[in-house]
Amino acid sequence: MRYILIKLPNWLGDTMMLTPTIACIRRFFPQAKIILVGNALSVSLFNTNKTFIKIFTDKSKQKKGIINRSKETTKLAGEINSYLEEHNITLDCAITTQNNFFSAFLLSKIAVKKRIGYGDKNAFGMRKFLLTHIVKYTSGRPPLCTHQVLSYIHLLLPILPHSFFKDCKLDSKSVHYNPLASRVQNMLYSEAKDLQLYIPFTEKKSKKKIIAISTSASYGDSKMWLISHFIEVIVDFIHKGYNVRIYGAKDDIERNAQIEKSVKEALKESDYERLENLSGKTSIQELIQSLSECRLYIGNDSGTTHIARALNLPSIIIFGPMPFSWCSPWSVLETEKRGEYYITENTISIQKDLSCVPCKQKTCPLKHHDCMRLITPQEVLELGYKLLESSF
């Protein structure tokens, strides 16, 4: 298999959780050349090189209405086909990581015989005519598959090379072994390694003691820790002599400006320089570089969190309405549960044991937001200082 096209997820965190699958492709097919298609956010995690020979930015979602979006998708497919023809490339297969109509529609317009993607209960009827190989709902989603990383790796089932069955062994003691899954699925789970970063950066630790704070959660307000809680944590770290960097996307600028203003009101003017607000000021590459200089990361369940995990940065992750097992910080090692804390190597995730968790809603349907409100600044600070002292 020489040429593979991958339609990337729309979200930053999901794209990070796809990287073990991309690593498997590179391992199974060492000579393969990969073409990537994604939105501006997802493609920013990659650079063109000897492996990723071409990256296309999909802007079709910006078009309103089915007809306009279909036209934009067809236009993108034409650009891809022109590139293939110009460079005399014959695609061996195309894989879409998205479970929607338009991602399958795009693949159907590209010159490729093998088109692989999910088929769920709602979209299966439409997508089955556009895809040649469908990964069924029960193979790639809960309850059989309990993590997004493993869901994505299922997409390789139709293209596994003969060498995989010869060289890969079944390990029933593997952390991600699932007795409900097939032998081949469990063999594939064991191939999912750590998250990877595919854009260059210089890994270094700053001489300053820097704490990274990310307030983002693009999914919705329900995944965001309270502003007052972030303020209290930041003030405490600065009073203890730490520097703090606040990260966020353009949509977070206003909220983080409010946090910055409140923090400065609680500080002496001489301590202002210890606070740096980088909201909306960093590219993905600059974000990765900046995070690599930090000692500790604190953030919501978000894309930045998965970047911190790929950097092996000690972290505290604040979980609310989403199933922890589905999008938890990924590790090939076992996660230990201690009450409401989940310890994954040097990462501690907090999720309150409430009857309404996980609700999976973008805003709290009960209006109390207890899953976030009850995670207190005091416990986050206590855990943070223990991680900094490596004593948890």
N, C-alpha and C positions, 0 to 999 in steps of 0.2 A: 504494500500500500504506500503510494508515494505522495499523493496530494489529498488533504483533508480540509474541509471548510467547517468552521464552528460558529454557530450563532450564539453569542454570549448572552448571559442574563442581563436584565435591566439594572439590577441593584449592585452597588459596590461590594457589599458583604457576600452576596450570592456568587459574584464573580471570583472573589477570593476563595470561596468554598469549592469552586470548580477547579482550582489549580491542581489538586491532587489527581484529578481525572486527566488534565492536560499532561501532567508528568507521566502518567501511565501510558498515554499515547506515544510520548517521546521514548519511553522505555520499551514498549512493545514494537514500535516501528521507528528505529533509530534514524532511518534515512528520510522519514516523512517530512514534508513541507506543509505548513499550516497557514490557512487563510482565515482571518478573524473578521467577524461582522458584529458590531454592537453599537450602542449609543455612545455619546461623547464621554460619559462617565466610565462605563465598563472598559472601553478601548484604551482609556488613559492608564490602565495597569500594564500595558504592553508597549514594546517598541518593535519596529521591524528589524529583523536580523536574519541569520541563515536558516532559522527554524520558522519564525513568523514572517513569511515573505511578503505579505500584503495585509493591510488593515483597512477595512471599510467602515465608515461611520454611517449608521442608520438613523435618519432623521424623520422617518415616516410617522412615528408616533406623535410628532408635532402637528400633523395634519388632522383637521377635524372632519369627521364623517367617514363612513366606510368607503365611499367612492374615491375621495381624495387620498385616503391612506392607501387604498389599493393601487392607485396610480403611482404614488410615491414609491411603494414597494416594488412595483413592476419596473420603475425607472432604476431603482437600486440593483435589481436583478440584471437589468441590461448592462449596467456598468460593470458588474461582476463578470458577466458573460464576455464582454468586450475585452476585459483584462485576461481572461482565460484564453481567448482566441489569439490575442496579440502575443502572448507568451507561450503559445502552443502547449497549454496545460489541460490535461484531462483529469478531472476530479474523480477520485475513487469513491468518496462518500462525503455527505454533508450531514452535520448533526446540529439539531436545534435543542438548546437547553430550556427553551420556553414552552409552556404548555398553553399556547393560544393559537388562534386561527392564522394570524398574519405571519408568524414565524414559519409555519408550515407552508403557507402560501408563497413566501419568499423562496423556500427551497424548491417548490414545484416549478418555479420559473427559471431556476438555474440549471445549466447543462450538467447534470449529474444523475446517474442511475440509482444510486443507493442513498435514500433520504431517511434519516433516523430521527425519531422524536417520541415524546410521551403521547399516550392516548388515554385521557381520563374519561370519567363518566359523562361529562357535559360536552366536551369537545371531540370525543372519539368519533362520533358519527360524521363530522365534517372533515376532520383531519385524516381519516383513514384513506381518503381518496387522494390526498396530497403527499402522504408519506409512504415509503415502500416497506419500512421496518418500524413497527410500533412497539415501544416498551410499555407493557400494559400497566395499568393503574396499580395493581397489587404488587408489581415487581419494583416499582420505584417510589412508592409513597407509604406513609404509616398505615397500619401498624407493623408491617413486615420490615420496612426500612425506617430506621429511627433517627437518621441524621441527614441533612441536606447533602453533605459530602458523599455519602453512600448512595443517595438518590441519583446524583449526577453520574457516579461511576457505573450505574446500571446501563447508561446509554452506550457503553462499550460492548455490551453483550452481543450485538449482531456482527461485530467486526473483530472479535478475539482471534488472534493468530493461532495456528496449530501449536506453536512453541509454548503458548500459555498453558495448554492442557498437559504438555509434556514436562514443563519445568516447575510450575506452581503446585504447591502441596497444600492440602487442607489441614488447617490447624484449629482443632476444636477448642484450644485454650486461648485463642486470639481474643483480644479485648472486644472486638466487634463481631465475633462469631454469633450467629443467630440460628437457633435450632429450627425455626420456622422457615428459614430460607433454604434454597437448593444448594447442592454441593458447589456448583459453579459460582453461584452468587457469593457464598462464603469465601471461596478462593479469591474472588474479585475484591471482596472487602479487605482481605489481608494485603492487597496491593496498594491500598489508599494510604499514602505516606503523609508527611506534614504539608501544611500550606506553604506556598512558594511565592516569592516576589520576582517578577520577570522584567522589572526595569532597574537599571543600574543605580546604585547609591553607595556612598562610602560609610560603612558602619563604624561609628565612633561614639564614645561616651564623653560628654562635656565635663570640664573640670567643675562646673557649677552643679549643684544638686537640683535637678529639674524634675518637676512633677507635671505630667501631661493630663489635661482635663478636656474631655470631649463631651459636649452637651448635645450632640446631634442624635437624631433618630428619624430618618426620612419617612418611615412608615406612618408615624402619627404621634400625637401628643401622649397617647397611652404608654409609649415606650420611653418617655422622657422623665428623668428624675426632676424633682422640684427645684426651681431656681434658688429658693431660700436655702436648700440643702447644699447646693453647689457653692453658694457664697460662703456659708459657714466653714466648709471644708477648705476652700482656697485660703481664707483668712487665717485659719489655724496653721496651715503649712507655711505660709509666709511669716507668721509670728515665730515659727520654729526655725527660721533661717533658710527655708527652701525657696527656690524660684518656681513659678507656675506659668505654664503656657496653656492658654485656652484655645482649643481648635473648634472649627465649625465651618460649614459650607456657607454660601451666600445667603441662604434662607435663615441661617442662625445669627446673622450679624446683629440684628436688632436685639434679640434675646441676650446675646453675649455682651453687647454694649451695656445693657442693664446690669448684668452680673459684674462687669468691670467697674461700673460707676459705684455700685453698692460696696464692692470690695475695697475700693480706694477710700470710700467714706469711713471705713473701719480701720484704715491703716494710717500710719504716720507718713508724711510726704516723702521722707527719706527712704521708705520701703516701696514706693511706687515702681521703681525700676525692677523690682522682683516679679512684677506681673507683666506678662506679654500676651496681648490678645491678637491671635493670628487668624481670626474668623474671616473667611473669604479671601485670604491673602496668599494661600499656598496652592500650587498645583499638586497633583497626587504624588509626583516624584519628590517635590519639596516637603510634602507632608511626611512621607516615609523617611526622608533624610532627617527631618526635625525630630520625629518620634524616636529615631535610633539614638539620639543624644540624651534621652530622658532616663530617669531611674525607676519611675513608676507611672503606670497609666490607670486612669479612672474614667469610666465612660458607660454609656447606655449600651444596650444590645444594638449594635450598629456596624456599618462597614468598617469604620476606623478601628473598631474592636478587633476585627479579624486581621487587619494589618498589624496591629500590636501583637497579636498572637503569632503571626508569621515572623515577626522580629524577635520573638521569645522575650518580650518585654514584660516584667512582672506587672500584673494587672488585677484590678478589681472591676468586675462587670456587674452592672445593675440590671437585673432582669425583672420584667413585669408580666405583660399579658400573653407572651408567646410561649409555646412549649419549649422548655429548656433543652430537652433531648434533640429537638429538631434543628436548632441553630446555635447550640452551645459552642464555646471555644473548642476548636477541633484539636484532638491529640490522638496519637497512636497508642498512648498509654491510658490506663484506666483512670476514670474520674472517681474521686472519693467523695462521698456525701457525708457531711457532718451537720445534721439538723437542717437548717436553711442555707447552708453553705455547700458549694460544690468546688472541690479543689482539683484543678487540672494542671499538673506540673506546677508552674509558678503563677498560676492564675486562679483567683478566687471569685466565683460567681455567687451572687446573692439573689434568692427568689423566695419571697414570703409564702408560707404554707397557708393559702387562703382557699376557701371553697369556690371562689369565682375565678381562680387562676388555673389554667390559661383561658382567657376569654377570646383572644386573637382579634380583638376589636381595635380600631384606630383611635377611638376615644372611649373613655370609661363609661360603659352603659349604666353603671350604678351611681355615677357622678361623684364618688368619694375618692377614687384613685388610690385606694389603700395599698395596692401592690407596690407603688412607688413611695407613697407618703410614709409608710411604716418602716421603710429602710432608712434608718436615721444617720445623720452626719457623724454621730459619735461612733457607731459601729464601723462605718466606712473608714474613719480616721484610725480607729484601733487596728483594723485589719491592715491598713496602709502602712502604718509604722512597723507592724510586725513583718510585713513583706520587705520593707526597706532594711530591716535588721536581719532578714532571712531566718525568722524565729517562729514562723507559723507551722 
